[in-house]
Every structure is written in structure tokens, then in C-alpha cells.
Amino acid sequence: MPVIEFKPDGTIVRANALFLAATGYALKDIEGKHHRIFLKADEAAKPEYRDFWATLAAGTAKSGQFERVTKGGSTIWLEASYTPVQDAHGKTVSVIKFAQDITEARKTALADAAKLDAIDRSMAVIEFKPDGTILGANPAFLAVMGYTEGEIVGQHHRVFVSPEETRTAEYASFWKDLASGKVKSGQFHRLAKGGKTVWLEANYNPVFDLDGRVERVVKFATDITEKVESARNTEIALKQVREAERVREELNRTLEEMSTPVMPIWDGILLLPLIGVVDSTRTDHAVTKTLERINETRSKVFLLDISGVPAVDTAVANQLLKITKATQLMGCETVISGLSPAIARTMVELGVEVGQVRTTATLRDAFAIALRKTNAQAAAAAQA
């Protein structure tokens, strides 16, 4: 690790070779100088910077991500901890900094976060409790429905539905099905603020906790009001609506039966969120569907999210590996996300051979890996 030692006032005492390589200095360039040589002038002049060293001298450690400047003037980011060293009387005699260069990782994370933010801006998203109580919504959803977040948080989903529909058995069953873990998707008639009619193409997706219980429902939606209202004026549009309804019902039946929606979430990236119990029958369906989608889309990265799988035993683990091996034969790299500490420990204790399968704790981390891979492939193709 890059390591550097200071006096309590910030004067540099020594640094190891890794720290010097990261910052571009030789030891003779920095020995005896103050830590502020690694900062931009305006940052070094702030009162917060003086307080930073006063706090360290008082014996309080500091850690986090810090922006620093190399000898050549370029910016680097360090994940670092500043640790005061005290003598037998409790007086701080030096400060040792342990660091890690995270510059490239931070650049990549910022780029990926921008892409994720673009998705968030382009789709209307709202979250509910399993009973339909609203937890929050993104600006795109609020813009479509005409509400502020404060007006709807804590309210029930029925604020978007006509009073007549909320009294039907179908509406009661809708939320019972979601609370039991069933996915709902299709075209939905909703009411915006003031009673304005809105049509949404939407997916209601139950999200499970580690015990397999639904802890919330996330809805992704697109405003299709203009398209639906225009289509209703012609016979062709009516046929399209009927066909869309038939496809929707067929899709709902498939999702309820299998809970294995293989979907493209980015150019060259497929996602399969597994929900509930995994057995050989479900795995065979998942393999078939996944390979078909890989062949159709020519995707190069397949994300297998198991955050919705409540428990893993030897059979389940081997079934998951069966899916990854099949995708690899199609030239598609698999990343398994949602791997909780409990599941990871179980797989180790069971002696499951995971081979070269890549795993991450969260779907966001897996998506970041997929973006880097697809970006690298695109760059290589461009150079070729």
C-alpha cells in the first residue's frame, strides 16, 4: 500500500516507494515539506484544511476518499486513512497515512453513474410497500402524474386509480398478487393530479428480502397516453390494442409461472433476475430463454441476479452454474449478482465449484462490470 508519515503539524517525514510512484515525487522532493503540496492552492487555504490537521494532532483519525495533486499537476483520488500515533502520555507524535489509488475506479464509477442517472431520467419510477403505500418516486414519474413527492409519499396507490376501479375485486387481487411475489406488467389506465387520464406501459416488480418475503414493489413506467389515445380512433389501433392485450396476458402468465424475465437493459447486456425457489425445471426454462435471447440480441454480457433467491443449497448452486456454463458456450460472459454473505458462505461450506464465474454483491456492481466490458469491446472493434 502507498504509505506516508507526517509530523502532527503535517510536515512530511518519509514515504514508501508506492506512495512516491503514485504522486510522481522522489523522497528528497517532499521530505520536510508540508502535506499541502498535494492539494490545490484554494483547497489548502480553506479553514477546513487547517481544522483537518488540528483534529489529527488532537488524536482523531480521518478516513475517506481524498482528491490530491501529483508532482505534474494532475488530479488523483486516494482511498486513505490518516492514523495518529501517540506516545505513552497520549500525545500525538506522528500521523501515518495508508492509501490506495482509486483514480481510475472513480472515473469509471462517475461515468457509470451518469449512465444510470440517464436511465433514471428517461423512465418513470415509483416504489411502494407491499400493501400499495407509496415510498417515493423519481422526478420523471412526478412530472407525468403532476404531483410533488410530498403530496404522494405515505398515500396509497389508489390515488392514481378511479374510485370505481378501487372497489373492484380485481384491484384488491392486484395488490395481493404483488405482495405474494407475482410480477405485474402491461398497459394501465391511471389518473394524474386533477383527474387527467394517463396511460402507462409499466412493470410492477416485487423485491424480496433475504428471507424471501416481499419488502417493496418497484414500478418502471413509460407514458404512452398519446399513443393509446391516437390508436383508439381507428380500427387498426383497436386491433393493435387487442393484440397487445393478448401478448400482455401471455407474458403475465409466463412471468407468473417462471419468474424468469430475460431482458436487455443496455446494448449488449442481458439481465435475468431470479425470484423465489430455483429448481431443475425453472433452470431448464431459464437456460432455454436465456440462450434464445443471447442469440437474438448477440449480447456479450449476461447478468444473473439472485438477490430474490431466499436460500441456496448444493442443488440450487449447481443449477445456477449450469446457466452460466451454457451462456459461456454462446460467447457471453456471465456475472452473478446479489450474492449475499450468507449465500457465499453456504456455497463455500457446501464445496460448490464455481470455477471462473464472476460474482458481485449488488446488481449495480454487476452492471458496472458489464458496462466496462461492453465499452472495452466497442473500443477494440473501433480500433480494428
C-alpha positions in Angstrom: 0.0 0.0 0.0 1.2 3.6 -0.5 2.2 4.9 2.9 3.4 8.3 4.1 4.3 9.6 7.5 3.9 13.2 8.8 4.6 15.1 11.9 1.5 16.2 13.8 1.6 19.6 12.0 1.5 17.9 8.6 5.3 18.1 7.8 6.4 15.1 5.7 8.8 12.7 7.4 9.0 9.8 5.0 7.1 7.9 2.3 7.4 4.5 0.7 8.1 3.7 -2.9 4.4 3.0 -3.8 3.3 6.4 -2.5 6.1 8.2 -4.3 5.2 6.3 -7.6 1.5 7.3 -7.2 2.3 11.0 -6.7 5.3 11.3 -9.1 7.7 12.6 -6.4 11.1 11.5 -5.2 11.6 11.4 -1.4 14.0 14.3 -1.5 11.4 16.4 -3.2 8.9 16.1 -0.4 10.8 15.4 2.8 10.5 18.3 5.3 7.7 19.9 3.2 4.1 20.3 4.3 1.2 18.0 3.2 -0.4 20.9 1.4 1.9 20.3 -1.6 -0.5 17.5 -2.6 -3.5 19.9 -2.6 -4.8 22.6 -4.9 -4.0 26.1 -3.6 -7.6 27.1 -3.0 -8.2 23.8 -1.0 -5.1 24.3 1.1 -6.2 27.8 2.0 -9.6 26.8 3.4 -10.3 26.8 7.2 -11.4 23.2 6.9 -7.9 22.1 5.9 -6.4 23.8 9.0 -9.1 22.0 11.1 -8.2 18.7 9.4 -4.6 18.8 10.8 -5.7 20.2 14.1 -8.1 17.2 14.5 -5.3 14.7 13.6 -2.9 16.4 16.0 -5.6 16.0 18.7 -5.6 12.2 18.1 -8.7 11.8 16.0 -8.3 9.6 12.9 -9.6 10.6 9.5 -10.6 8.4 6.6 -12.4 8.6 3.3 -11.8 9.5 -0.4 -9.5 12.4 -1.0 -8.7 14.5 -4.1 -4.9 15.1 -4.4 -2.5 16.6 -6.9 0.6 14.8 -8.3 4.0 16.4 -9.0 3.0 17.0 -12.6 -0.2 18.8 -11.5 -2.7 16.0 -12.5 -5.5 15.0 -10.1 -5.5 11.6 -8.4 -8.1 10.2 -5.9 -6.9 8.2 -2.9 -8.9 6.0 -0.6 -7.0 6.7 2.6 -6.9 6.7 6.4 -4.8 9.1 8.5 -3.9 7.5 11.8 -2.4 9.5 14.7 0.3 7.7 16.6 0.5 8.6 20.3 3.2 8.2 22.9 2.7 6.7 26.4 1.3 10.0 27.6 -1.4 10.2 24.9 0.4 12.9 22.9 0.3 12.6 19.1 3.9 12.2 17.8 3.2 11.4 14.2 0.4 10.7 11.7 0.6 7.7 9.3 -1.4 7.7 6.1 -2.3 4.4 4.4 -3.7 5.0 0.9 -4.9 3.3 -2.2 -5.0 4.9 -5.7 -8.7 4.8 -6.8 -8.4 7.3 -9.6 -9.4 5.0 -12.5 -12.1 3.3 -10.4 -13.6 6.7 -9.5 -13.5 7.9 -13.2 -15.3 4.7 -14.2 -17.8 4.9 -11.4 -18.6 8.5 -12.3 -19.2 7.5 -15.9 -21.3 4.6 -15.0 -23.3 6.7 -12.5 -24.0 9.1 -15.3 -25.4 6.3 -17.4 -27.5 5.0 -14.6 -28.8 8.5 -14.0 -29.7 8.8 -17.6 -31.9 5.6 -17.2 -33.5 7.1 -14.1 -34.3 10.3 -16.0 -35.7 8.5 -19.0 -38.1 6.2 -17.1 -40.8 6.9 -14.6 -40.1 5.0 -11.4 -42.1 4.7 -8.2 -41.7 2.5 -5.1 -44.4 1.0 -2.9 -44.7 -1.0 0.3 -46.3 -4.5 -0.4 -49.7 -3.1 0.6 -49.5 -0.3 -2.0 -48.4 2.6 0.2 -46.1 4.9 -1.7 -42.5 5.2 -0.5 -41.1 7.5 -3.1 -41.0 8.4 -6.8 -38.4 9.9 -9.2 -38.8 13.2 -11.0 -39.9 11.6 -14.3 -42.8 9.9 -12.6 -43.8 13.0 -10.7 -43.7 15.0 -14.0 -46.0 12.5 -15.7 -48.5 12.4 -12.8 -48.4 16.1 -11.9 -47.7 15.6 -8.2 -44.8 16.6 -5.9 -43.2 13.8 -3.9 -44.5 15.3 -0.6 -48.1 15.0 -1.9 -48.0 11.3 -2.5 -45.5 9.7 -0.1 -47.5 7.8 2.5 -50.6 7.8 0.3 -51.9 4.6 -1.2 -51.6 3.7 -4.9 -55.4 4.2 -5.3 -54.8 8.0 -5.6 -53.9 7.1 -9.2 -57.0 5.0 -9.8 -60.6 5.8 -10.3 -62.9 5.2 -7.2 -64.9 2.7 -9.2 -61.9 0.6 -10.0 -60.5 0.6 -6.5 -63.8 -1.0 -5.3 -63.4 -4.0 -7.6 -62.2 -7.4 -6.6 -59.6 -7.3 -9.4 -57.9 -4.3 -7.8 -57.8 -6.0 -4.4 -56.3 -9.1 -6.1 -53.8 -6.9 -7.9 -52.0 -5.9 -4.7 -52.4 -9.3 -3.1 -50.7 -10.9 -6.1 -47.8 -8.3 -5.9 -47.5 -8.9 -2.1 -47.2 -12.6 -2.8 -44.3 -12.1 -5.2 -46.1 -12.1 -8.6 -44.9 -9.7 -11.3 -47.5 -7.5 -13.0 -46.9 -5.8 -16.4 -49.0 -4.2 -19.1 -50.8 -1.1 -20.1 -52.6 0.6 -17.2 -55.2 3.4 -17.1 -54.3 5.9 -14.4 -55.4 9.3 -13.1 -52.9 12.2 -12.8 -53.4 15.1 -10.4 -56.7 16.8 -11.2 -58.2 13.7 -12.7 -56.3 13.8 -16.0 -56.2 10.5 -17.8 -52.8 8.9 -18.2 -51.9 5.6 -19.9 -48.7 3.9 -18.7 -46.8 0.9 -20.1 -45.5 -0.5 -16.8 -43.9 -3.3 -14.9 -44.6 -3.8 -11.1 -41.7 -5.8 -9.8 -41.7 -7.3 -6.2 -38.4 -7.0 -4.4 -37.5 -9.7 -1.9 -35.6 -9.6 1.4 -33.1 -12.3 2.5 -36.0 -14.4 3.9 -37.8 -14.5 0.6 -40.5 -12.0 1.8 -41.6 -9.1 -0.4 -40.3 -5.9 1.2 -41.3 -3.4 -1.5 -42.6 -3.2 -5.1 -40.8 -1.1 -7.7 -42.7 0.1 -10.8 -41.0 1.1 -14.0 -43.3 3.0 -16.4 -43.4 4.8 -19.7 -46.1 7.4 -20.6 -47.9 6.1 -23.7 -51.0 8.3 -23.3 -50.7 10.0 -26.7 -50.1 6.7 -28.5 -53.1 5.0 -26.9 -55.5 7.8 -27.4 -54.5 8.2 -31.1 -54.8 4.4 -31.6 -58.3 4.3 -30.2 -59.5 6.4 -33.2 -59.0 3.8 -35.8 -59.9 0.1 -36.3 -56.2 -0.7 -36.9 -55.5 0.8 -33.5 -58.2 -1.3 -31.9 -56.6 -4.5 -33.4 -53.3 -3.4 -32.1 -54.7 -2.9 -28.6 -56.4 -6.3 -28.6 -53.1 -7.9 -29.8 -51.1 -6.0 -27.2 -53.6 -7.2 -24.5 -53.2 -10.8 -25.7 -49.5 -10.6 -25.6 -49.6 -8.9 -22.2 -51.8 -11.7 -20.8 -49.5 -14.3 -22.3 -46.4 -12.6 -20.8 -48.1 -12.3 -17.4 -48.9 -16.0 -17.4 -45.3 -16.8 -18.4 -43.8 -14.4 -15.7 -46.1 -15.8 -13.0 -45.2 -19.4 -13.9 -41.5 -19.0 -14.4 -40.4 -15.6 -12.9 -37.5 -15.6 -15.3 -37.8 -12.4 -17.4 -34.6 -12.2 -19.6 -34.4 -8.6 -20.7 -31.9 -6.4 -22.5 -31.0 -3.5 -20.2 -28.2 -2.0 -22.3 -26.7 -2.5 -25.7 -25.0 -5.9 -25.4 -26.2 -6.6 -21.8 -28.9 -9.0 -20.7 -30.4 -9.3 -17.2 -32.2 -12.3 -15.6 -33.5 -11.5 -12.1 -34.3 -14.9 -10.4 -37.0 -14.7 -7.8 -38.1 -17.4 -5.4 -37.2 -21.0 -5.3 -34.9 -22.4 -8.0 -35.3 -26.0 -9.2 -34.3 -28.0 -12.2 -37.5 -27.2 -14.1 -37.1 -23.5 -13.7 -33.4 -23.7 -14.6 -34.2 -25.5 -17.8 -36.7 -22.8 -18.8 -34.2 -20.1 -17.8 -31.4 -21.7 -19.9 -33.6 -22.0 -22.9 -34.9 -18.5 -22.7 -31.5 -17.0 -22.0 -29.8 -18.7 -24.9 -32.6 -17.6 -27.2 -32.2 -14.0 -26.1 -28.4 -14.2 -26.4 -28.8 -15.5 -30.0 -31.4 -12.8 -30.8 -29.5 -9.9 -29.3 -25.9 -11.0 -29.8 -25.3 -9.9 -26.2 -21.8 -10.3 -24.8 -22.6 -10.0 -21.0 -25.3 -11.8 -19.1 -26.2 -10.6 -15.6 -27.8 -13.3 -13.4 -29.2 -11.6 -10.3 -30.0 -13.9 -7.4 -31.0 -11.3 -4.8 -34.5 -12.6 -4.9 -33.5 -16.2 -4.2 -34.1 -16.8 -0.5 -31.7 -19.7 0.0 -29.1 -21.8 -1.8 -28.2 -25.4 -1.3 -25.9 -27.6 -3.4 -28.6 -28.4 -6.0 -29.5 -24.7 -6.4 -25.9 -23.7 -6.7 -25.2 -26.3 -9.3 -28.3 -25.2 -11.2 -27.0 -21.6 -11.3 -23.6 -22.7 -12.5 -25.5 -24.7 -15.2 -26.9 -21.5 -16.6 -23.5 -19.7 -16.6 -21.8 -22.5 -18.4 -24.5 -22.6 -21.1 -24.1 -18.9 -21.7 -20.3 -19.1 -21.9 -20.7 -21.6 -24.8 -22.6 -18.9 -26.6 -19.7 -16.5 -26.2 -21.4 -14.5 -23.5 -19.7 -13.7 -20.2 -21.9 -14.3 -17.1 -21.8 -12.2 -13.9 -23.8 -13.4 -10.9 -25.0 -10.5 -8.7 -27.0 -10.3 -5.4 -24.6 -12.8 -3.7 -25.3 -12.2 0.0 -22.7 -13.1 2.6 -24.9 -15.9 3.8 -25.2 -17.5 0.4 -21.5 -17.1 -0.3 -20.7 -18.8 3.0 -23.2 -21.6 2.2 -21.6 -22.2 -1.2 -18.2 -22.5 0.3 -19.3 -24.8 3.1 -21.1 -27.0 0.5 -17.9 -27.2 -1.5 -19.6 -25.9 -4.7 -17.0 -25.5 -7.6 -17.7 -22.1 -9.0 -14.7 -22.1 -11.4 -14.2 -18.8 -13.2 -17.7 -17.4 -12.6 -17.6 -13.7 -11.7 -19.8 -12.6 -8.7 -20.8 -9.3 -7.1 -22.8 -8.4 -4.0 -25.1 -5.9 -5.9 -26.7 -5.6 -9.3 -25.3 -2.1 -9.6 -21.7 -3.5 -9.3 -22.5 -6.2 -11.9 -23.9 -3.6 -14.3 -20.8 -1.5 -13.8 -18.6 -4.6 -14.8 -20.9 -5.2 -17.8 -20.6 -1.6 -18.9 -16.8 -1.7 -18.7 -16.7 -4.9 -20.7 -19.0 -3.7 -23.5 -17.2 -0.4 -23.6 -13.8 -2.2 -24.0 -15.2 -4.4 -26.7 -16.6 -1.4 -28.6 -13.3 0.4 -28.3 -11.4 -2.7 -29.6 -13.8 -3.0 -32.5 -13.4 0.6 -33.4 -9.6 0.2 -33.4 -9.9 -2.9 -35.6 
